[in-house]
């Protein structure tokens, strides 16, 4: 019997091709080494910058993309949404240390098929990759429960829209022009958002809303 992970061993059945994006080199190399031990999993690309995910996926056409959330260049969830459009046959799984319920909601909105925290066991990861490749969804159960237990988000749709534009760098007057409001009304919305989120300022409110998955 050929050794696990060799090309000869992979000839016996279907191989799941995987792209990995993780900016921490040691962790990325460890993930690659662990997954290459599996006879039916082949790593076809390993990246550290989120901006490279879609272009590389278009080249190698992986079955599954395993992405970290916090990547330089483009965050993993934004890349996942882009992959869904650019490479629809590639299913995406988030592997992250940021086990926040809001990230799970953002992942589902980005059509992510799997969501695991980084302290999952190697066996759990490899089985999750196979399941995602089969078209199944795999979500960390504790994270799902946390998302169900979380309080509803407190912002109105208009407050979220104003905060979203602010997060993109728009000033009060620019937001007012785009939403057909007065600058004073925009500032009132932003003040309300900061108060509702118990934030220190507008920047802190944007951070809180992003981590909660409200933007």
ABEGO torsion letter per residue (X at the ends): XBBBGBAAAAAABBBBBBBBBBABAAAAAAAAAAAAABAABBBABBBABAAAAAAAAAAAGBABBBBBABBBGBBAAAAAAAAAAABAABBBBBBBABBBAAAAAAAAAAGBABBBBAABBAAAAAAAAAAAAAGBBBBBAAAAAAAAABBBBABBAAAAAAAAAAAAGBBAAAAAAAAGBBAAAAAAAAAAAAAAAGBABAAAAAAAAAAAGAX
